[in-house]
Amino acid sequence: MDLRPFRPADLAPLLELTIATFGPFFEDSFRSIVGDAIMTNQHGTWREDYRDMWVGLHDPRQNKHVVVAEKGGSLLGFAAWQVHPEKRSGEIDIIGVAADQRRHHVGTALCTYAFEAMKQAGAEVVSIGTGGDRFHDSARAFYDSLGMTAMPLVRYYLAL
């Protein structure tokens, strides 16, 4: 497995990977928890939202970076992060690993790379957010395995 910075040619396949990775959350988990009205209001355009997100996700001039994991020309996953020099902190914005590559240490390699890059840029602390629903059980277990500390938060929704 090779890790390398994002290239413009990666945009379409990484968008596909993002949609494949997070589609089950929006369409199955989130929708089943909050119902159709809240799903439509909050994330009814989630695919387009990811397209928009990818436009500015890698912008080194703004301390935003994406690393890509690949093997034999196949994209295995990615991690995007940003550094906030004034706060000496960084955060992983999004991480995605192809379904058939999960549990093969791709996520660990991506996070290790991102953590080191953030440290080199002056970050002393790193954070990442994830959901508390069952869909995100494996993500929470993964972040725990990296030695991260969870800070439980709760967000409530009500359809009016």
Stockholm file with secondary structure:
# STOCKHOLM 1.0

chainA/1-160         MDLRPFRPADLAPLLELTIATFGPFFEDSFRSIVGDAIMTNQHGTWREDYRDMWVGLHDPRQNKHVVVAEKGGSLLGFAAWQVHPEKRSGEIDIIGVAADQRRHHVGTALCTYAFEAMKQAGAEVVSIGTGGDRFHDSARAFYDSLGMTAMPLVRYYLAL
#=GR chainA/1-160 SS CEEEECCGGGHHHHHHHHHHHHHHIIIIIIHHHHCHHHHHHHHTTHHHHHHHHHHTSCBGGGTEEEEEEEETTEEEEEEEEEEEGGGTEEEEEEEEECGGGTTTTHHHHHHHHHHHHHHHTTCSEEEECCCSSGGGHHHHHHHHHTTCCCCCCCCCCCCC
#=GC SS_cons         CEEEECCGGGHHHHHHHHHHHHHHIIIIIIHHHHCHHHHHHHHTTHHHHHHHHHHTSCBGGGTEEEEEEEETTEEEEEEEEEEEGGGTEEEEEEEEECGGGTTTTHHHHHHHHHHHHHHHTTCSEEEECCCSSGGGHHHHHHHHHTTCCCCCCCCCCCCC
//
